[in-house]
Amino acid sequence: MSTLKLPSAGGCRCRQVRLKINAKPLLTMACHCTGCQRMTAGPYSLSAAIPSDGFEVTEGKPVIGGLHGDTIHHYFCPHCMSWLFTKLEGVDWFVNVRATMLDDVSWFTPFIETWTTEKLPWVTTPAKHSYAALPAMEEYEGLTKEYMERG
């Protein structure tokens, strides 16, 4: 397993939207919810919670896709429709970047998995922590600390 080298660039499939991260993830995740399954056309989505001040779109202009509600904003390339990142309304301190959108994803392993109640029965991940839905809000501080301290 390699380590994340910063800055790290990435982007959509057609390369019209490019992004860069300049901060280590707070946490890495695999989400098994049916919404993520449908948006990835796969068994789960992989994401890295990046501090907002360590994330930037460097080329192109992503558009909102997926859910179009007031709380969750999924950002996509307007041309190839690759799902790039997610922002939560009112939670401005991190951006959930789709890990596989980074040019080098060899460092990535999910630390937690969420929504295992919707997980396909044959799926397994190496995640250290597993949750039927989402961790309780009070658990995130300990999870991020443990993630940052791991070797």
C-alpha positions in Angstrom: 0.0 0.0 0.0 1.3 3.4 -0.9 0.7 6.7 0.9 -1.1 9.7 -0.4 1.2 12.2 -2.0 0.1 15.9 -1.8 -0.9 17.7 -3.7 -3.0 15.1 -5.5 -4.9 15.8 -8.7 -7.8 14.1 -10.3 -10.8 14.6 -12.4 -13.6 13.2 -14.4 -13.4 10.5 -17.1 -13.3 13.0 -20.0 -10.9 15.3 -18.1 -13.0 18.5 -18.6 -13.3 18.9 -14.9 -10.1 18.7 -12.8 -9.7 18.9 -9.1 -6.8 19.0 -6.6 -6.5 18.1 -2.9 -3.9 19.7 -0.7 -4.8 18.1 2.6 -4.9 14.6 4.0 -8.3 13.0 4.4 -10.1 13.2 7.7 -11.6 9.8 7.0 -12.1 7.3 4.1 -15.4 5.5 3.5 -17.3 2.9 1.5 -21.0 3.7 1.4 -23.4 0.8 0.6 -26.6 2.8 0.4 -28.8 2.0 -2.6 -28.5 5.7 -3.7 -24.7 5.3 -4.0 -25.1 1.9 -5.7 -27.3 3.5 -8.3 -25.1 6.6 -8.9 -21.9 4.4 -9.2 -23.6 1.5 -11.0 -21.6 -0.6 -8.5 -21.9 -2.2 -5.1 -20.8 1.0 -3.2 -19.2 4.4 -3.5 -15.7 5.2 -2.2 -15.0 8.6 -0.7 -12.4 10.6 1.2 -13.5 13.4 3.5 -11.1 16.2 2.6 -11.0 19.4 4.6 -12.7 22.1 2.5 -9.6 24.4 2.6 -7.6 21.5 1.1 -9.9 21.0 -1.9 -10.3 22.9 -5.2 -11.7 22.5 -8.6 -8.9 23.6 -10.9 -10.6 23.2 -14.4 -14.2 23.1 -15.6 -17.5 23.8 -13.8 -19.2 20.9 -12.1 -23.0 20.7 -12.0 -25.3 19.3 -9.4 -26.7 15.9 -10.3 -28.0 12.8 -8.4 -30.2 14.2 -5.6 -31.4 17.7 -6.2 -32.5 18.4 -2.6 -31.7 21.1 -0.1 -29.2 19.2 2.0 -27.0 17.0 -0.2 -25.3 18.3 -3.3 -23.7 15.7 -5.6 -21.3 17.4 -8.2 -20.8 15.9 -11.6 -19.0 16.7 -14.8 -21.5 18.4 -17.1 -20.1 16.5 -20.2 -19.3 12.9 -19.1 -21.5 13.0 -16.0 -18.8 11.4 -13.7 -19.7 11.9 -10.1 -16.8 13.8 -8.6 -17.7 15.0 -5.1 -20.4 15.7 -2.6 -21.0 18.7 -0.3 -23.5 18.7 2.6 -25.5 21.9 3.2 -24.4 23.5 6.5 -21.4 21.2 6.8 -18.8 23.5 5.2 -15.6 22.1 6.8 -15.2 19.0 4.5 -15.9 17.8 0.9 -16.6 14.1 0.2 -14.4 13.5 -2.8 -15.0 10.3 -4.8 -11.7 8.6 -4.2 -11.5 6.9 -7.6 -11.6 10.3 -9.3 -8.0 10.9 -8.1 -5.3 10.1 -10.6 -3.5 8.0 -8.0 -5.8 6.0 -5.8 -3.3 3.3 -4.8 -3.2 4.7 -1.2 -7.0 4.4 -0.7 -8.5 1.9 1.7 -11.9 2.5 3.3 -11.6 3.0 7.0 -15.3 2.9 7.7 -18.3 1.4 5.8 -21.8 2.8 6.1 -25.3 1.7 5.3 -24.5 -2.0 5.6 -28.2 -2.7 6.0 -28.4 -2.0 2.2 -25.2 -3.8 1.3 -25.3 -6.4 -1.4 -25.0 -9.8 0.3 -21.8 -10.8 -1.5 -19.8 -7.6 -0.9 -16.9 -7.3 1.6 -14.5 -4.5 2.3 -11.4 -4.2 4.5 -13.0 -1.3 6.5 -12.1 -1.3 10.1 -15.5 0.0 11.3 -18.9 -1.0 10.0 -22.2 0.8 10.5 -25.8 -0.3 9.8 -26.5 3.4 8.7 -24.2 6.3 9.7 -22.0 6.6 12.8 -23.6 8.8 15.5 -22.4 12.4 15.3 -20.5 12.0 18.5 -18.4 9.1 17.1 -16.9 11.1 14.2 -14.3 12.9 16.4 -12.9 9.6 17.6 -13.1 8.0 14.2 -11.2 10.9 12.5 -8.6 10.9 15.3 -8.1 7.1 15.0 -7.9 7.4 11.2 -5.3 10.2 11.4 -3.2 8.3 13.9 -3.1 4.9 12.1 0.2 3.9 10.6 
